[in-house]
Amino acid sequence: MEISIIAAKAENNVIGKDNQLIWHLPADLKFFKGKTSGHHIIMGRKTFESIGKALPNRTTVIITRNKDYHAPEGCLVCNSLDEALKIAKKNGETQAFITGGSEIYKLGLDVAHKLYITEVKAVFEGDTYFPEIDKSKWIETDCFSYQPDEKNKYAYDFVEYSRR
């Protein structure tokens, strides 16, 4: 099973503030949906609660330390990234996506095979950050750049990295 991380981050690695996304980029949401549809998405409890629901056509796996956490129907709950990945593999998943937040991304960098990063070409104030991508461990394999338009306020790149 391939393990991928998918995230959107600002130039200063900010990914959120007050448990919310800071920017609105419809193109990124479409990219996220296209990549993750039909797959397991693995996220921390706070990330799940910021979304507020299970996303359609995906199996949502929520990681929490709370042994009594009750997720909505259709979501799976576990207590570690390792356990989440075992669930995905047991379910026959071919590509599982780690979707945040910050702590889950940090753990995921050690086991991921690919990174799909939307690099938003702006600097934002925030309280949640994507970990630094160590270029000695990751190589950029693809990049598509886009300028702002009527729907997307910021320039951004869709960047794919593979483990060296």
HELIX and SHEET records of a PDB file:
HELIX    1   1 PRO A   26  THR A   36  1                                  11    
HELIX    2   2 ARG A   45  ILE A   51  1                                   7    
HELIX    3   3 LEU A   81  LYS A   90  1                                  10    
HELIX    4   4 SER A  102  GLY A  108  1                                   7    
SHEET    1   A 8 CYS A  75  CYS A  78  0                                        
SHEET    2   A 8 THR A  59  ILE A  63  1                                        
SHEET    3   A 8 HIS A  40  GLY A  44  1                                        
SHEET    4   A 8 GLN A  95  ILE A  98  1                                        
SHEET    5   A 8 GLU A   2  ALA A  10  1                                        
SHEET    6   A 8 LYS A 114  VAL A 120  1                                        
SHEET    7   A 8 TYR A 156  ARG A 163 -1                                        
SHEET    8   A 8 TRP A 138  TYR A 146 -1                                        
SHEET    1   B 2 VAL A  14  GLY A  16  0                                        
SHEET    2   B 2 THR A 128  TYR A 129 -1                                        
END                                                                             
